[in-house]
Amino acid sequence: MQHQQLTFLIVEDNPDEVILLQRAFQRADLGVAAQFVENGEEAIDYLSGQDCYTDRDTYPEPDLVIMDLKMPRKGGFEVLEWFRNIQEGALIPIVILTSSEREADIQRAYSLGANSYFIKPAHFDGLLSVLQAIYQYWSLSQRPRSLLVSP
């Protein structure tokens, strides 16, 4: 059975972290189409297919969102709250990948609908392991295909 390539939307504001994530995706060779946006507002635009993200051939609906919490403009909590309040938002898993180890942040993320919560590893090999684990779990998980919000 042939598998369709998965698309991951990565929401990360730190350019150094973006470079590390890009390298980790390349090294892991997961065959994932990784789309990057740098803040919560861009994530909402991407997920709703608005502004520069209307072309779904260039910006396909993600199969999974990997998101930081602490970002300018709109943070991860705000995106989670928005996304889980729209019908289509229940169909796409959201994985939090953040530096916050605060129990209050972990509880809030899950209460707002996060599917998983990971602390950013301090070393590249740790990041690689986390991405491989996320991919392995969610690539095997069966989910309905969604139709995201139209502009």
N, CA, C and O atoms as a GROMACS GRO file, in nm:
protein
  604
    1MET      N    1   0.085  -0.119   0.000
    1MET     CA    2   0.000   0.000   0.000
    1MET      C    3   0.089   0.124   0.000
    1MET      O    4   0.182   0.135   0.080
    2GLN      N    5   0.060   0.218  -0.089
    2GLN     CA    6   0.142   0.337  -0.099
    2GLN      C    7   0.091   0.444  -0.002
    2GLN      O    8  -0.029   0.468   0.008
    3HIS      N    9   0.184   0.506   0.068
    3HIS     CA   10   0.147   0.609   0.164
    3HIS      C   11   0.166   0.747   0.103
    3HIS      O   12   0.263   0.771   0.031
    4GLN      N   13   0.074   0.835   0.132
    4GLN     CA   14   0.084   0.973   0.087
    4GLN      C   15   0.183   1.046   0.177
    4GLN      O   16   0.190   1.020   0.298
    5GLN      N   17   0.261   1.137   0.118
    5GLN     CA   18   0.356   1.214   0.198
    5GLN      C   19   0.281   1.299   0.299
    5GLN      O   20   0.182   1.364   0.266
    6LEU      N   21   0.330   1.298   0.422
    6LEU     CA   22   0.269   1.378   0.528
    6LEU      C   23   0.322   1.521   0.522
    6LEU      O   24   0.437   1.545   0.485
    7THR      N   25   0.237   1.615   0.558
    7THR     CA   26   0.276   1.755   0.570
    7THR      C   27   0.270   1.794   0.716
    7THR      O   28   0.166   1.778   0.781
    8PHE      N   29   0.381   1.845   0.768
    8PHE     CA   30   0.386   1.897   0.905
    8PHE      C   31   0.397   2.048   0.898
    8PHE      O   32   0.481   2.101   0.825
    9LEU      N   33   0.314   2.117   0.972
    9LEU     CA   34   0.326   2.262   0.988
    9LEU      C   35   0.404   2.287   1.115
    9LEU      O   36   0.362   2.246   1.224
   10ILE      N   37   0.518   2.355   1.103
   10ILE     CA   38   0.603   2.385   1.218
   10ILE      C   39   0.587   2.533   1.250
   10ILE      O   40   0.611   2.619   1.165
   11VAL      N   41   0.548   2.564   1.374
   11VAL     CA   42   0.527   2.701   1.417
   11VAL      C   43   0.635   2.733   1.519
   11VAL      O   44   0.629   2.690   1.634
   12GLU      N   45   0.735   2.810   1.475
   12GLU     CA   46   0.853   2.840   1.558
   12GLU      C   47   0.905   2.978   1.523
   12GLU      O   48   0.931   3.008   1.406
   13ASP      N   49   0.921   3.063   1.624
   13ASP     CA   50   0.964   3.201   1.599
   13ASP      C   51   1.114   3.221   1.605
   13ASP      O   52   1.164   3.320   1.552
   14ASN      N   53   1.188   3.131   1.667
   14ASN     CA   54   1.332   3.148   1.684
   14ASN      C   55   1.405   3.096   1.559
   14ASN      O   56   1.400   2.977   1.530
   15PRO      N   57   1.473   3.185   1.484
   15PRO     CA   58   1.540   3.143   1.360
   15PRO      C   59   1.644   3.033   1.382
   15PRO      O   60   1.662   2.947   1.296
   16ASP      N   61   1.713   3.035   1.497
   16ASP     CA   62   1.812   2.930   1.526
   16ASP      C   63   1.743   2.795   1.544
   16ASP      O   64   1.794   2.692   1.498
   17GLU      N   65   1.628   2.794   1.610
   17GLU     CA   66   1.552   2.670   1.630
   17GLU      C   67   1.498   2.619   1.496
   17GLU      O   68   1.493   2.499   1.472
   18VAL      N   69   1.457   2.712   1.408
   18VAL     CA   70   1.407   2.673   1.276
   18VAL      C   71   1.518   2.601   1.199
   18VAL      O   72   1.493   2.497   1.138
   19ILE      N   73   1.638   2.654   1.203
   19ILE     CA   74   1.752   2.591   1.134
   19ILE      C   75   1.777   2.452   1.191
   19ILE      O   76   1.796   2.356   1.116
   20LEU      N   77   1.776   2.441   1.323
   20LEU     CA   78   1.795   2.309   1.386
   20LEU      C   79   1.685   2.211   1.344
   20LEU      O   80   1.713   2.095   1.313
   21LEU      N   81   1.562   2.257   1.343
   21LEU     CA   82   1.450   2.171   1.304
   21LEU      C   83   1.462   2.129   1.157
   21LEU      O   84   1.438   2.013   1.123
   22GLN      N   85   1.500   2.223   1.070
   22GLN     CA   86   1.518   2.189   0.928
   22GLN      C   87   1.627   2.083   0.912
   22GLN      O   88   1.610   1.986   0.838
   23ARG      N   89   1.738   2.101   0.982
   23ARG     CA   90   1.847   2.003   0.977
   23ARG      C   91   1.803   1.867   1.031
   23ARG      O   92   1.837   1.763   0.976
   24ALA      N   93   1.726   1.871   1.139
   24ALA     CA   94   1.680   1.745   1.199
   24ALA      C   95   1.586   1.672   1.103
   24ALA      O   96   1.594   1.549   1.090
   25PHE      N   97   1.497   1.744   1.037
   25PHE     CA   98   1.408   1.681   0.940
   25PHE      C   99   1.489   1.620   0.825
   25PHE      O  100   1.459   1.509   0.780
   26GLN      N  101   1.591   1.692   0.778
   26GLN     CA  102   1.675   1.640   0.670
   26GLN      C  103   1.750   1.515   0.716
   26GLN      O  104   1.754   1.414   0.646
   27ARG      N  105   1.810   1.522   0.834
   27ARG     CA  106   1.888   1.409   0.885
   27ARG      C  107   1.801   1.288   0.910
   27ARG      O  108   1.841   1.175   0.882
   28ALA      N  109   1.680   1.310   0.963
   28ALA     CA  110   1.590   1.199   0.993
   28ALA      C  111   1.537   1.133   0.866
   28ALA      O  112   1.497   1.017   0.868
   29ASP      N  113   1.537   1.207   0.755
   29ASP     CA  114   1.494   1.155   0.626
   29ASP      C  115   1.358   1.086   0.637
   29ASP      O  116   1.342   0.970   0.600
   30LEU      N  117   1.261   1.160   0.690
   30LEU     CA  118   1.128   1.106   0.714
   30LEU      C  119   1.037   1.117   0.592
   30LEU      O  120   0.930   1.056   0.587
   31GLY      N  121   1.080   1.194   0.493
   31GLY     CA  122   0.994   1.214   0.377
   31GLY      C  123   0.873   1.301   0.407
   31GLY      O  124   0.770   1.289   0.342
   32VAL      N  125   0.887   1.387   0.505
   32VAL     CA  126   0.780   1.478   0.545
   32VAL      C  127   0.799   1.611   0.474
   32VAL      O  128   0.910   1.661   0.463
   33ALA      N  129   0.689   1.667   0.427
   33ALA     CA  130   0.693   1.804   0.374
   33ALA      C  131   0.674   1.896   0.494
   33ALA      O  132   0.564   1.907   0.548
   34ALA      N  133   0.781   1.962   0.536
   34ALA     CA  134   0.774   2.052   0.652
   34ALA      C  135   0.753   2.194   0.605
   34ALA      O  136   0.833   2.249   0.529
   35GLN      N  137   0.645   2.253   0.651
   35GLN     CA  138   0.612   2.392   0.621
   35GLN      C  139   0.637   2.472   0.749
   35GLN      O  140   0.592   2.432   0.856
   36PHE      N  141   0.708   2.584   0.738
   36PHE     CA  142   0.743   2.663   0.857
   36PHE      C  143   0.673   2.798   0.854
   36PHE      O  144   0.670   2.866   0.752
   37VAL      N  145   0.617   2.837   0.969
   37VAL     CA  146   0.568   2.973   0.991
   37VAL      C  147   0.628   3.021   1.122
   37VAL      O  148   0.665   2.940   1.208
   38GLU      N  149   0.637   3.154   1.139
   38GLU     CA  150   0.715   3.203   1.253
   38GLU      C  151   0.636   3.261   1.370
   38GLU      O  152   0.697   3.308   1.466
   39ASN      N  153   0.504   3.260   1.364
   39ASN     CA  154   0.428   3.304   1.481
   39ASN      C  155   0.284   3.254   1.471
   39ASN      O  156   0.243   3.196   1.371
   40GLY      N  157   0.210   3.277   1.577
   40GLY     CA  158   0.074   3.228   1.584
   40GLY      C  159  -0.019   3.288   1.481
   40GLY      O  160  -0.108   3.219   1.431
   41GLU      N  161   0.000   3.415   1.448
   41GLU     CA  162  -0.085   3.477   1.346
   41GLU      C  163  -0.066   3.408   1.211
   41GLU      O  164  -0.162   3.380   1.140
   42GLU      N  165   0.061   3.380   1.176
   42GLU     CA  166   0.088   3.311   1.051
   42GLU      C  167   0.032   3.168   1.054
   42GLU      O  168  -0.015   3.117   0.952
   43ALA      N  169   0.038   3.104   1.170
   43ALA     CA  170  -0.018   2.970   1.183
   43ALA      C  171  -0.169   2.972   1.156
   43ALA      O  172  -0.220   2.885   1.085
   44ILE      N  173  -0.239   3.069   1.211
   44ILE     CA  174  -0.383   3.081   1.189
   44ILE      C  175  -0.412   3.108   1.041
   44ILE      O  176  -0.504   3.050   0.984
   45ASP      N  177  -0.333   3.197   0.980
   45ASP     CA  178  -0.350   3.224   0.836
   45ASP      C  179  -0.329   3.097   0.754
   45ASP      O  180  -0.406   3.067   0.664
   46TYR      N  181  -0.223   3.023   0.788
   46TYR     CA  182  -0.194   2.899   0.715
   46TYR      C  183  -0.308   2.800   0.732
   46TYR      O  184  -0.360   2.746   0.634
   47LEU      N  185  -0.348   2.776   0.856
   47LEU     CA  186  -0.450   2.676   0.885
   47LEU      C  187  -0.586   2.712   0.825
   47LEU      O  188  -0.664   2.624   0.789
   48SER      N  189  -0.614   2.841   0.814
   48SER     CA  190  -0.742   2.883   0.757
   48SER      C  191  -0.731   2.913   0.608
   48SER      O  192  -0.831   2.948   0.545
   49GLY      N  193  -0.612   2.899   0.549
   49GLY     CA  194  -0.593   2.920   0.406
   49GLY      C  195  -0.614   3.065   0.365
   49GLY      O  196  -0.669   3.092   0.258
   50GLN      N  197  -0.569   3.157   0.449
   50GLN     CA  198  -0.588   3.299   0.421
   50GLN      C  199  -0.456   3.365   0.382
   50GLN      O  200  -0.348   3.308   0.397
   51ASP      N  201  -0.468   3.488   0.330
   51ASP     CA  202  -0.355   3.570   0.288
   51ASP      C  203  -0.269   3.494   0.187
   51ASP      O  204  -0.321   3.449   0.085
   52CYS      N  205  -0.141   3.479   0.213
   52CYS     CA  206  -0.053   3.415   0.115
   52CYS      C  207  -0.065   3.263   0.116
   52CYS      O  208   0.004   3.197   0.038
   53TYR      N  209  -0.150   3.206   0.201
   53TYR     CA  210  -0.161   3.060   0.215
   53TYR      C  211  -0.285   3.002   0.146
   53TYR      O  212  -0.327   2.891   0.180
   54THR      N  213  -0.343   3.073   0.052
   54THR     CA  214  -0.465   3.024  -0.014
   54THR      C  215  -0.438   2.910  -0.111
   54THR      O  216  -0.527   2.828  -0.136
   55ASP      N  217  -0.318   2.902  -0.167
   55ASP     CA  218  -0.284   2.799  -0.264
   55ASP      C  219  -0.249   2.669  -0.191
   55ASP      O  220  -0.140   2.656  -0.136
   56ARG      N  221  -0.342   2.574  -0.191
   56ARG     CA  222  -0.322   2.449  -0.117
   56ARG      C  223  -0.226   2.353  -0.187
   56ARG      O  224  -0.186   2.253  -0.128
   57ASP      N  225  -0.189   2.381  -0.311
   57ASP     CA  226  -0.084   2.301  -0.375
   57ASP      C  227   0.051   2.339  -0.316
   57ASP      O  228   0.136   2.253  -0.292
   58THR      N  229   0.071   2.469  -0.293
   58THR     CA  230   0.195   2.518  -0.234
   58THR      C  231   0.195   2.502  -0.083
   58THR      O  232   0.298   2.468  -0.024
   59TYR      N  233   0.080   2.526  -0.021
   59TYR     CA  234   0.066   2.519   0.125
   59TYR      C  235  -0.043   2.419   0.161
   59TYR      O  236  -0.153   2.458   0.199
   60PRO      N  237  -0.012   2.290   0.149
   60PRO     CA  238  -0.116   2.188   0.173
   60PRO      C  239  -0.164   2.187   0.318
   60PRO      O  240  -0.093   2.228   0.410
   61GLU      N  241  -0.286   2.137   0.335
   61GLU     CA  242  -0.339   2.121   0.470
   61GLU      C  243  -0.244   2.029   0.546
   61GLU      O  244  -0.206   1.924   0.495
   62PRO      N  245  -0.207   2.067   0.667
   62PRO     CA  246  -0.113   1.983   0.742
   62PRO      C  247  -0.181   1.859   0.800
   62PRO      O  248  -0.299   1.859   0.833
   63ASP      N  249  -0.101   1.753   0.810
   63ASP     CA  250  -0.146   1.632   0.878
   63ASP      C  251  -0.118   1.642   1.027
   63ASP      O  252  -0.175   1.568   1.107
   64LEU      N  253  -0.028   1.735   1.063
   64LEU     CA  254   0.016   1.751   1.201
   64LEU      C  255   0.074   1.891   1.217
   64LEU      O  256   0.136   1.944   1.125
   65VAL      N  257   0.052   1.950   1.333
   65VAL     CA  258   0.112   2.080   1.366
   65VAL      C  259   0.208   2.059   1.482
   65VAL      O  260   0.171   2.000   1.584
   66ILE      N  261   0.331   2.107   1.466
   66ILE     CA  262   0.429   2.109   1.576
   66ILE      C  263   0.450   2.255   1.610
   66ILE      O  264   0.490   2.334   1.525
   67MET      N  265   0.423   2.291   1.736
   67MET     CA  266   0.418   2.433   1.770
   67MET      C  267   0.488   2.466   1.902
   67MET      O  268   0.478   2.393   2.000
   68ASP      N  269   0.559   2.577   1.900
   68ASP     CA  270   0.616   2.634   2.021
   68ASP      C  271   0.503   2.707   2.095
   68ASP      O  272   0.399   2.734   2.037
   69LEU      N  273   0.523   2.737   2.221
   69LEU     CA  274   0.422   2.811   2.297
   69LEU      C  275   0.450   2.960   2.304
   69LEU      O  276   0.360   3.042   2.285
   70LYS      N  277   0.573   2.994   2.331
   70LYS     CA  278   0.608   3.135   2.354
   70LYS      C  279   0.652   3.200   2.223
   70LYS      O  280   0.764   3.180   2.176
   71MET      N  281   0.560   3.278   2.165
   71MET     CA  282   0.587   3.345   2.038
   71MET      C  283   0.527   3.485   2.041
   71MET      O  284   0.434   3.512   2.116
   72PRO      N  285   0.581   3.574   1.958
   72PRO     CA  286   0.524   3.709   1.949
   72PRO      C  287   0.389   3.706   1.878
   72PRO      O  288   0.351   3.606   1.818
   73ARG      N  289   0.319   3.816   1.886
   73ARG     CA  290   0.186   3.833   1.827
   73ARG      C  291   0.087   3.739   1.894
   73ARG      O  292   0.030   3.774   1.997
   74LYS      N  293   0.066   3.623   1.838
   74LYS     CA  294  -0.020   3.523   1.902
   74LYS      C  295   0.069   3.406   1.943
   74LYS      O  296   0.148   3.355   1.863
   75GLY      N  297   0.055   3.364   2.066
   75GLY     CA  298   0.132   3.252   2.116
   75GLY      C  299   0.063   3.120   2.091
   75GLY      O  300  -0.049   3.115   2.039
   76GLY      N  301   0.130   3.013   2.130
   76GLY     CA  302   0.077   2.879   2.108
   76GLY      C  303  -0.056   2.853   2.176
   76GLY      O  304  -0.142   2.786   2.120
   77PHE      N  305  -0.073   2.907   2.297
   77PHE     CA  306  -0.200   2.887   2.367
   77PHE      C  307  -0.316   2.948   2.288
   77PHE      O  308  -0.424   2.889   2.277
   78GLU      N  309  -0.293   3.067   2.234
   78GLU     CA  310  -0.399   3.135   2.158
   78GLU      C  311  -0.433   3.058   2.031
   78GLU      O  312  -0.550   3.048   1.993
   79VAL      N  313  -0.331   3.004   1.965
   79VAL     CA  314  -0.356   2.925   1.844
   79VAL      C  315  -0.433   2.798   1.879
   79VAL      O  316  -0.529   2.762   1.811
   80LEU      N  317  -0.391   2.731   1.986
   80LEU     CA  318  -0.463   2.611   2.031
   80LEU      C  319  -0.610   2.641   2.057
   80LEU      O  320  -0.699   2.570   2.011
   81GLU      N  321  -0.634   2.747   2.130
   81GLU     CA  322  -0.772   2.783   2.164
   81GLU      C  323  -0.854   2.812   2.039
   81GLU      O  324  -0.966   2.763   2.025
   82TRP      N  325  -0.798   2.891   1.947
   82TRP     CA  326  -0.867   2.921   1.821
   82TRP      C  327  -0.895   2.794   1.743
   82TRP      O  328  -1.007   2.771   1.697
   83PHE      N  329  -0.792   2.711   1.727
   83PHE     CA  330  -0.801   2.594   1.640
   83PHE      C  331  -0.899   2.491   1.695
   83PHE      O  332  -0.974   2.431   1.617
   84ARG      N  333  -0.901   2.470   1.822
   84ARG     CA  334  -0.991   2.370   1.880
   84ARG      C  335  -1.135   2.420   1.886
   84ARG      O  336  -1.226   2.341   1.910
   85ASN      N  337  -1.157   2.549   1.863
   85ASN     CA  338  -1.292   2.604   1.862
   85ASN      C  339  -1.355   2.604   1.724
   85ASN      O  340  -1.470   2.645   1.708
   86ILE      N  341  -1.281   2.558   1.624
   86ILE     CA  342  -1.342   2.543   1.492
   86ILE      C  343  -1.358   2.393   1.466
   86ILE      O  344  -1.275   2.313   1.511
   87GLN      N  345  -1.461   2.356   1.397
   87GLN     CA  346  -1.493   2.214   1.378
   87GLN      C  347  -1.377   2.136   1.317
   87GLN      O  348  -1.346   2.026   1.362
   88GLU      N  349  -1.312   2.193   1.215
   88GLU     CA  350  -1.205   2.123   1.147
   88GLU      C  351  -1.082   2.106   1.235
   88GLU      O  352  -0.999   2.018   1.210
   89GLY      N  353  -1.069   2.188   1.337
   89GLY     CA  354  -0.953   2.185   1.424
   89GLY      C  355  -0.940   2.059   1.507
   89GLY      O  356  -0.831   2.026   1.556
   90ALA      N  357  -1.049   1.988   1.522
   90ALA     CA  358  -1.044   1.864   1.601
   90ALA      C  359  -0.977   1.750   1.525
   90ALA      O  360  -0.941   1.648   1.584
   91LEU      N  361  -0.960   1.766   1.395
   91LEU     CA  362  -0.912   1.657   1.312
   91LEU      C  363  -0.761   1.655   1.294
   91LEU      O  364  -0.706   1.554   1.249
   92ILE      N  365  -0.694   1.761   1.327
   92ILE     CA  366  -0.549   1.769   1.305
   92ILE      C  367  -0.477   1.769   1.440
   92ILE      O  368  -0.504   1.856   1.523
   93PRO      N  369  -0.388   1.674   1.463
   93PRO     CA  370  -0.314   1.670   1.590
   93PRO      C  371  -0.219   1.789   1.603
   93PRO      O  372  -0.157   1.832   1.507
   94ILE      N  373  -0.210   1.839   1.725
   94ILE     CA  374  -0.116   1.946   1.756
   94ILE      C  375  -0.020   1.896   1.862
   94ILE      O  376  -0.060   1.853   1.970
   95VAL      N  377   0.109   1.902   1.830
   95VAL     CA  378   0.215   1.861   1.920
   95VAL      C  379   0.288   1.986   1.965
   95VAL      O  380   0.334   2.065   1.882
   96ILE      N  381   0.298   2.005   2.094
   96ILE     CA  382   0.372   2.118   2.149
   96ILE      C  383   0.518   2.077   2.165
   96ILE      O  384   0.549   1.973   2.224
   97LEU      N  385   0.608   2.160   2.112
   97LEU     CA  386   0.753   2.141   2.127
   97LEU      C  387   0.807   2.274   2.176
   97LEU      O  388   0.822   2.369   2.099
   98THR      N  389   0.836   2.280   2.305
   98THR     CA  390   0.868   2.408   2.368
   98THR      C  391   0.976   2.390   2.474
   98THR      O  392   1.008   2.278   2.514
   99SER      N  393   1.031   2.501   2.518
   99SER     CA  394   1.133   2.495   2.623
   99SER      C  395   1.071   2.500   2.763
   99SER      O  396   1.139   2.477   2.863
  100SER      N  397   0.941   2.529   2.770
  100SER     CA  398   0.876   2.543   2.901
  100SER      C  399   0.851   2.407   2.966
  100SER      O  400   0.785   2.319   2.910
  101GLU      N  401   0.907   2.392   3.085
  101GLU     CA  402   0.883   2.271   3.165
  101GLU      C  403   0.780   2.297   3.275
  101GLU      O  404   0.756   2.211   3.359
  102ARG      N  405   0.720   2.415   3.274
  102ARG     CA  406   0.625   2.452   3.379
  102ARG      C  407   0.502   2.362   3.375
  102ARG      O  408   0.438   2.345   3.270
  103GLU      N  409   0.470   2.305   3.488
  103GLU     CA  410   0.353   2.218   3.499
  103GLU      C  411   0.225   2.291   3.456
  103GLU      O  412   0.138   2.231   3.393
  104ALA      N  413   0.214   2.419   3.490
  104ALA     CA  414   0.096   2.498   3.452
  104ALA      C  415   0.083   2.508   3.300
  104ALA      O  416  -0.028   2.502   3.247
  105ASP      N  417   0.196   2.522   3.230
  105ASP     CA  418   0.193   2.529   3.083
  105ASP      C  419   0.153   2.395   3.024
  105ASP      O  420   0.075   2.388   2.928
  106ILE      N  421   0.206   2.288   3.080
  106ILE     CA  422   0.174   2.153   3.031
  106ILE      C  423   0.024   2.127   3.049
  106ILE      O  424  -0.043   2.081   2.956
  107GLN      N  425  -0.028   2.157   3.167
  107GLN     CA  426  -0.171   2.136   3.193
  107GLN      C  427  -0.258   2.222   3.104
  107GLN      O  428  -0.359   2.176   3.051
  108ARG      N  429  -0.218   2.349   3.086
  108ARG     CA  430  -0.297   2.440   3.002
  108ARG      C  431  -0.298   2.393   2.857
  108ARG      O  432  -0.402   2.395   2.792
  109ALA      N  433  -0.182   2.350   2.807
  109ALA     CA  434  -0.174   2.303   2.668
  109ALA      C  435  -0.268   2.184   2.645
  109ALA      O  436  -0.343   2.180   2.548
  110TYR      N  437  -0.264   2.087   2.736
  110TYR     CA  438  -0.352   1.971   2.722
  110TYR      C  439  -0.499   2.010   2.738
  110TYR      O  440  -0.585   1.958   2.667
  111SER      N  441  -0.528   2.100   2.829
  111SER     CA  442  -0.668   2.141   2.849
  111SER      C  443  -0.722   2.216   2.728
  111SER      O  444  -0.843   2.218   2.706
  112LEU      N  445  -0.633   2.280   2.651
  112LEU     CA  446  -0.676   2.350   2.530
  112LEU      C  447  -0.676   2.260   2.406
  112LEU      O  448  -0.711   2.304   2.297
  113GLY      N  449  -0.639   2.133   2.424
  113GLY     CA  450  -0.651   2.039   2.314
  113GLY      C  451  -0.523   1.991   2.250
  113GLY      O  452  -0.528   1.928   2.145
  114ALA      N  453  -0.407   2.019   2.310
  114ALA     CA  454  -0.283   1.964   2.256
  114ALA      C  455  -0.287   1.812   2.264
  114ALA      O  456  -0.341   1.756   2.359
  115ASN      N  457  -0.231   1.745   2.164
  115ASN     CA  458  -0.229   1.600   2.163
  115ASN      C  459  -0.104   1.543   2.230
  115ASN      O  460  -0.108   1.432   2.284
  116SER      N  461   0.005   1.618   2.228
  116SER     CA  462   0.130   1.576   2.292
  116SER      C  463   0.207   1.701   2.333
  116SER      O  464   0.186   1.810   2.279
  117TYR      N  465   0.297   1.683   2.429
  117TYR     CA  466   0.377   1.796   2.480
  117TYR      C  467   0.519   1.746   2.500
  117TYR      O  468   0.543   1.654   2.578
  118PHE      N  469   0.614   1.807   2.430
  118PHE     CA  470   0.755   1.771   2.443
  118PHE      C  471   0.837   1.893   2.483
  118PHE      O  472   0.812   2.004   2.436
  119ILE      N  473   0.934   1.871   2.571
  119ILE     CA  474   1.031   1.975   2.606
  119ILE      C  475   1.142   1.969   2.500
  119ILE      O  476   1.191   1.862   2.467
  120LYS      N  477   1.180   2.086   2.449
  120LYS     CA  478   1.286   2.090   2.348
  120LYS      C  479   1.414   2.034   2.408
  120LYS      O  480   1.460   2.081   2.513
  121PRO      N  481   1.471   1.934   2.344
  121PRO     CA  482   1.596   1.877   2.394
  121PRO      C  483   1.711   1.977   2.381
  121PRO      O  484   1.709   2.066   2.296
  122ALA      N  485   1.810   1.961   2.468
  122ALA     CA  486   1.924   2.053   2.468
  122ALA      C  487   2.023   2.023   2.356
  122ALA      O  488   2.103   2.109   2.318
  123HIS      N  489   2.018   1.901   2.302
  123HIS     CA  490   2.116   1.861   2.201
  123HIS      C  491   2.046   1.817   2.073
  123HIS      O  492   1.930   1.774   2.076
  124PHE      N  493   2.117   1.827   1.962
  124PHE     CA  494   2.062   1.794   1.831
  124PHE      C  495   2.013   1.649   1.824
  124PHE      O  496   1.906   1.623   1.770
  125ASP      N  497   2.090   1.556   1.878
  125ASP     CA  498   2.049   1.415   1.874
  125ASP      C  499   1.917   1.393   1.947
  125ASP      O  500   1.836   1.310   1.906
  126GLY      N  501   1.896   1.468   2.054
  126GLY     CA  502   1.770   1.459   2.127
  126GLY      C  503   1.654   1.511   2.043
  126GLY      O  504   1.545   1.453   2.042
  127LEU      N  505   1.678   1.621   1.972
  127LEU     CA  506   1.576   1.676   1.884
  127LEU      C  507   1.543   1.577   1.773
  127LEU      O  508   1.426   1.557   1.740
  128LEU      N  509   1.644   1.516   1.718
  128LEU     CA  510   1.626   1.416   1.614
  128LEU      C  511   1.539   1.300   1.665
  128LEU      O  512   1.449   1.254   1.596
  129SER      N  513   1.567   1.254   1.786
  129SER     CA  514   1.490   1.145   1.846
  129SER      C  515   1.344   1.184   1.868
  129SER      O  516   1.254   1.104   1.844
  130VAL      N  517   1.322   1.307   1.913
  130VAL     CA  518   1.185   1.355   1.936
  130VAL      C  519   1.109   1.360   1.804
  130VAL      O  520   0.995   1.314   1.796
  131LEU      N  521   1.170   1.416   1.700
  131LEU     CA  522   1.103   1.424   1.570
  131LEU      C  523   1.072   1.285   1.514
  131LEU      O  524   0.965   1.262   1.458
  132GLN      N  525   1.166   1.192   1.530
  132GLN     CA  526   1.142   1.055   1.484
  132GLN      C  527   1.027   0.991   1.560
  132GLN      O  528   0.945   0.921   1.500
  133ALA      N  529   1.021   1.013   1.690
  133ALA     CA  530   0.912   0.957   1.771
  133ALA      C  531   0.778   1.017   1.730
  133ALA      O  532   0.679   0.946   1.717
  134ILE      N  533   0.774   1.149   1.710
  134ILE     CA  534   0.651   1.215   1.667
  134ILE      C  535   0.606   1.158   1.533
  134ILE      O  536   0.490   1.124   1.515
  135TYR      N  537   0.700   1.148   1.440
  135TYR     CA  538   0.667   1.096   1.308
  135TYR      C  539   0.617   0.952   1.316
  135TYR      O  540   0.514   0.919   1.258
  136GLN      N  541   0.689   0.868   1.388
  136GLN     CA  542   0.650   0.728   1.397
  136GLN      C  543   0.509   0.712   1.452
  136GLN      O  544   0.428   0.639   1.397
  137TYR      N  545   0.482   0.782   1.560
  137TYR     CA  546   0.351   0.768   1.622
  137TYR      C  547   0.241   0.820   1.530
  137TYR      O  548   0.145   0.749   1.502
  138TRP      N  549   0.255   0.944   1.482
  138TRP     CA  550   0.147   1.007   1.406
  138TRP      C  551   0.137   0.956   1.264
  138TRP      O  552   0.030   0.965   1.204
  139SER      N  553   0.244   0.901   1.207
  139SER     CA  554   0.232   0.846   1.072
  139SER      C  555   0.155   0.714   1.074
  139SER      O  556   0.093   0.677   0.974
  140LEU      N  557   0.158   0.644   1.185
  140LEU     CA  558   0.083   0.519   1.198
  140LEU      C  559  -0.059   0.540   1.247
  140LEU      O  560  -0.144   0.452   1.232
  141SER      N  561  -0.085   0.656   1.305
  141SER     CA  562  -0.216   0.687   1.359
  141SER      C  563  -0.315   0.715   1.246
  141SER      O  564  -0.283   0.789   1.152
  142GLN      N  565  -0.432   0.657   1.253
  142GLN     CA  566  -0.534   0.678   1.151
  142GLN      C  567  -0.623   0.795   1.192
  142GLN      O  568  -0.677   0.799   1.302
  143ARG      N  569  -0.636   0.890   1.100
  143ARG     CA  570  -0.719   1.008   1.125
  143ARG      C  571  -0.801   1.039   0.999
  143ARG      O  572  -0.759   1.005   0.888
  144PRO      N  573  -0.915   1.102   1.017
  144PRO     CA  574  -0.989   1.144   0.898
  144PRO      C  575  -0.917   1.258   0.829
  144PRO      O  576  -0.849   1.337   0.895
  145ARG      N  577  -0.931   1.269   0.699
  145ARG     CA  578  -0.877   1.383   0.627
  145ARG      C  579  -0.970   1.501   0.654
  145ARG      O  580  -1.092   1.485   0.657
  146SER      N  581  -0.914   1.616   0.674
  146SER     CA  582  -0.996   1.732   0.708
  146SER      C  583  -1.010   1.826   0.590
  146SER      O  584  -0.932   1.823   0.495
  147LEU      N  585  -1.108   1.908   0.600
  147LEU     CA  586  -1.124   2.022   0.510
  147LEU      C  587  -1.114   2.143   0.600
  147LEU      O  588  -1.203   2.168   0.682
  148LEU      N  589  -1.007   2.216   0.586
  148LEU     CA  590  -0.984   2.330   0.674
  148LEU      C  591  -1.074   2.445   0.636
  148LEU      O  592  -1.142   2.443   0.533
  149VAL      N  593  -1.074   2.545   0.720
  149VAL     CA  594  -1.158   2.663   0.705
  149VAL      C  595  -1.129   2.731   0.572
  149VAL      O  596  -1.014   2.755   0.537
  150SER      N  597  -1.233   2.762   0.500
  150SER     CA  598  -1.217   2.839   0.377
  150SER      C  599  -1.212   2.987   0.410
  150SER      O  600  -1.275   3.031   0.507
  151PRO      N  601  -1.137   3.064   0.330
  151PRO     CA  602  -1.129   3.209   0.358
  151PRO      C  603  -1.262   3.278   0.340
  151PRO      O  604  -1.273   3.399   0.360
   0.00000   0.00000   0.00000
